[in-house]
């Protein structure tokens, strides 16, 4: 049973923008925290953004702060990641994830969820490629 479905990846030039979407099942969306993490070839997974689905508070990794914006549409159980001013180092597979809110903000919850293999669910990923 597919619980998270991402879309919106693609290829852009540096400085460009993309918007990723993630549609979740109602059960998964109720976990409390939704977020995005990415993984580039040969690199560790990196949590980049989190949003609390109850109060819409957001949190970001320093590497994307000021360029990426996470948002939600509760009526559609959908989370978005708007990525502006993209850089070649943003090239990666991007995954949407759901996790129970447990530590500090939702970005921290995603980080701990990745470290402890405790995510409620994650999607199949969508590829973002940024060329210089």
Residue, then its C-alpha position, 0 to 999 in steps of 0.5 A: x500500500x503506497x502511503x506517500x507519493x512524491x512528484x515534481x522533480x526534474x532538471x534545472x539550471x543553477x538559479x532555477x526553481x522547482x516545486x515538489x509535492x507529496x500526497x500522503x494517506x490520511x493515516x500517515x499525514x496524522x503522524x504529526x510531522x512531515x518532512x523532506x530529506x535528500x540523498x546524493x550519490x555516495x552521500x549520507x541522507x540529509x534532512x532538509x525541511x520539516x513541518x508540523x501538520x498541526x500548527x504549520x511550524x516549519x524548520x530547515x537545514x542550514x544548507x537550504x535555509x532562505x532558499x527552500x520553503x515547506x508548506x502544507x495543504x491539510x485538506x489535500x494531505x499534501x506537503x510541498x517543497x518550493x526550492x528556489x535559487x537551486x545550486x548544483x550541490x542540491x542535486x539529489x533524490x528527494x524523499x518525502x517522509x512522515x514521522x511522529x513528533x518527538x524531539x524539538x521541531x519537525x526537522x529534528x524529528x526527521x533527523x532522529x527518525x532517519x538515524x533510528x530507522x523510525x520514520x512512519x513512512x517515506x516515498x519512492x523519491x523524486x530526482x532533482x538535477x541542477x546543472x551549472 
